[in-house]
Each structure stands twice: as structure tokens, then as C-alpha cells.
Amino acid sequence: MLSILATEASAAAGWGSMILWLVVLFAFMYFFMVRPQQKEQKKKNAMLSELAVGDTVLTTSGFYGTVIDIADDTVIVEFGSNKNCRIPMQKAAISAVEKPEEAAE
């Protein structure tokens, strides 16, 4: 009878430690994977919301251009020095923004 109780107690302790490790694993995943990704997404959304006409942008494909018009989800970006290449693209395709005031400094 005593050995049965000891076996049940060790099984309960095994489940408890397994649950503890699962909690630790999920906490680790949250703080090292989910939370930084959410911070980056907030930072990108803030950058895109502050986008204005005349800003110099870097696209995800590596092209530098100047914003000449902004619609809801799209922007028209002008590429090159001859000002003939105007391409509409999604705001999500912009990876970096440089304001004209920052370029002057």
C-alpha cells in the first residue's frame, strides 16, 4: 500500500515539473520571439504613419526614391535623377524613411 502511494506521489511530481518547464518554455518564447517582433511592427507602423510627401525612402527591393503622392495603402515614389520614373507601390514595401530635415544636417 505504501509503495502505491509513493508511486502516485512521484507521478504527480513528474506532472508538476513538466508543467513548470512548459511555462518556462512559453515565457522564454514570448520574451525572445514574440515581444521583439511586436516592437518592430509598432516601430514600422509609426514610421509609415509619419510618411509625408518629399521624404526619401528606401524600398524593400533596395531602391532609393522620393515620395510624391500618398493614398490609403499606396504611395507613388519617384526614382532617379531625371524624374521620369514614377512607380506606385504599397506602403508595406518601404523599409526606411529619411526626412528632408535629417538629410540637411
C-alpha positions in Angstrom: 0.0 0.0 0.0 2.8 2.4 0.8 4.6 1.7 -2.5 1.4 2.6 -4.4 1.1 6.0 -2.6 4.8 6.7 -3.3 4.3 5.9 -7.0 1.3 8.2 -7.2 3.2 11.0 -5.4 6.2 10.7 -7.8 3.9 10.7 -10.8 2.2 13.9 -9.5 5.6 15.5 -9.0 6.6 14.5 -12.6 3.5 16.2 -14.0 4.2 19.3 -11.9 7.7 19.6 -13.1 6.6 19.1 -16.7 4.0 21.9 -16.4 6.7 24.1 -14.8 9.0 23.5 -17.8 6.2 24.2 -20.2 5.5 27.6 -18.5 9.2 28.4 -18.6 9.4 27.5 -22.3 6.4 29.6 -23.2 7.7 32.6 -21.2 11.1 32.2 -23.0 9.4 32.1 -26.4 7.3 35.2 -25.6 10.2 37.4 -24.3 12.7 36.4 -27.0 10.5 35.9 -30.1 7.0 37.4 -29.9 7.7 40.6 -27.9 10.6 41.9 -30.1 8.6 41.2 -33.2 5.7 43.2 -31.8 8.1 46.1 -31.0 9.5 46.1 -34.5 6.0 46.1 -36.0 4.9 49.0 -33.9 8.1 50.9 -34.9 7.4 50.3 -38.6 3.7 51.3 -38.3 4.8 54.5 -36.6 7.4 55.2 -39.4 4.8 54.6 -42.1 2.2 56.8 -40.4 4.6 59.7 -40.3 5.4 59.3 -44.0 5.0 62.6 -45.9 5.4 63.9 -49.4 9.0 64.8 -50.1 10.5 62.1 -47.9 13.3 60.0 -49.2 12.5 56.3 -48.8 14.4 53.0 -49.2 12.2 50.2 -50.6 12.5 46.6 -49.6 14.0 45.9 -53.0 16.8 48.3 -52.3 15.8 51.3 -54.4 16.0 54.9 -53.1 13.3 57.3 -54.2 11.2 60.3 -53.2 7.6 60.2 -52.2 5.4 62.4 -54.5 1.9 61.2 -53.5 0.3 59.2 -50.7 -3.0 57.4 -50.9 -4.5 55.0 -48.3 -2.3 51.9 -48.8 -0.2 53.1 -51.8 2.4 55.7 -52.4 3.9 57.0 -55.6 7.6 57.0 -55.5 9.8 58.9 -58.0 13.1 57.2 -58.8 16.2 58.5 -60.5 17.6 62.0 -61.2 15.6 62.6 -64.4 12.3 62.5 -62.6 10.6 60.3 -65.2 10.3 57.1 -63.3 7.2 57.2 -61.0 6.0 53.9 -59.6 3.0 53.3 -57.4 3.7 50.8 -54.6 2.3 49.6 -51.3 3.4 51.3 -48.1 4.5 48.0 -46.8 7.3 47.9 -49.4 9.0 50.8 -47.7 11.7 49.7 -45.3 13.3 53.1 -44.2 12.3 56.8 -44.3 14.6 59.8 -44.3 13.1 63.2 -43.7 14.4 66.1 -45.7 15.4 67.9 -42.4 17.6 65.0 -41.4 19.3 64.9 -44.8 20.2 68.6 -44.4 22.1 68.1 -41.2 
